[in-house]
């Protein structure tokens, strides 16, 4: 029997209408829809985004991906998730894994697909692109992310603020993902460089809980949501 296809479907940063037509068509057609499990028994972000389109005859498969940095723990979770997905693929059933943002942009799907293909090289994988959070944040601000020949740097998570110091020396636009844990240190650096008036924070972009902060000069003590990013227009444009 031919194995099923694993589809990675980007569903955007939060607004359900930001899924692509191709992604929505595939989502409705597959027998199995997988997604990262939420925390504490709650639905995860990707599941909430697509819930209105899921049908009663579709299997909903919640996969556990711990929020840790321990490689051994993460690898164990990817191995388990791959085995769970393979149970359906080996029967010839297609599985769609939905993920917030874009499926190729710091996505859990990347590790799931790679692990599954290591275990079963014959597995077919297809991905559907979507809207990533930096683009969604720029839209919320009503600003272009980049113009002309500007150089863009995106830092996934700042555990060493020295990285920010380095890129500010040559980048024109800097995006800091999940900035909440290091915001006080980042604010200090931006203050020293006189960049606070050219900096913007967007929390939970495109969702009903979206919050936007422009000009951070009087925002040194923001308590930000985990899904917050900061955009710095280094050249002031």
Secondary structure, DSSP 4 states (H G I P E B T S, - for coil): -PPPEEEEEE-BSS-GGGS-HHHHHHHHH-SEEEEE--STTPPPHHHHHHGGG--TTSEEEEE---S---HHHHHHHHHHHHHHHHHHHTTT--EEEEESB-TTSS-HHHHHHHHHHHH-TT-EEEEE----HHHHHHHHHTS-S--TT--EEEES--SSTHHHHHHTTT-SEEEESSGGGGHHHHHHHHHHTT-GGGEEEEESTTSTT-EEEE--TT-TT----SSEEEEEETT--
